[in-house]
Amino acid sequence: MNRLKVKDVMTHFVVALGPRDTIKQAAQQLLSNRISGTPVVDKGKLVGIVSETDLVQTYAQAARGTSFLGSPNRLMSLPPGAPAWEVNNTTVGDVMTIEVVSFPPQASVWEAASLMHRRGVRRLPVVDADDYVVGVLTRSDLVRAMARSDEEIAASVQKAFGVLGRENFLALQVETQGGTVSVRGIAVHRSTKELAIHIAAQVAGVLKVFDHLEWQFDDTYPRAAKSPFPSGSQVVRGQPVCGGSPGQ
């Protein structure tokens, strides 16, 4: 999990609200999707975040007749005992938090977790280079990644290896214990072996990868070279080849 990225564990399906949605609509969305908060977007770009706390605070302040800071352009105030329809039609833009900490999808999960702890927030909107929302990272996402069983992790690693093609392995075995993954077997090509180890390290819940995967042909040279070992003997164990040709 050391190299795990935010994009690997974040929630990709985002229930977003618009600044012109009413807080009644916001409450319905949060309730129906069983979430406690969500990003607020305008034309796909992040402009704020709204949570259950924001909605409850709005009703509480309306009951007391106190003012609250809504959008950056105005201070909104509702009179004591304001009619329910008036409160319900307050917009998300009036009550959302506009100073939002976001994170890029390529960032480290550990950096995101540290930031969430320092700021005391439960979720981080994930945005691309143009500030478009591409996901949400929650504390639950982090806990889920850490709590995966060894069986689940092994199955995910095996599935991830599928993109490389089973025909590119003469043998392949994945063992997991406490989030530590050991990959054994023989890859046809050295480049496939290196990709496999990289892929394994990116799987959610993987803390460390032990590389016991061997290769048969070195295709990282301009001219592919076959392992100097005869068929049936031990194959080169992923070590750099010294000298002008493999085996020297």
Secondary structure, DSSP 8 states (H G I E B T S, - for coil): -TT-BHHHHSB-S---B-TTSBHHHHHHHHHHHT-SEEEEEETTEEEEEEEHHHHHHHHHHHHHT-EEE-STT-EEE--TT--HHHHHT-BHHHHSB-S---B-TTSBHHHHHHHHHHHT-SEEEEE-TT-BEEEEEEHHHHHHHHT--HHHHHHHHHHHHGGG-GGGEEEEEEEEETTEEEEEEEEEEHHHHHHHHHHHHHSTT--EEEEEEEEEEETTSSS-EE-SS-TTS----S----SSSTT-
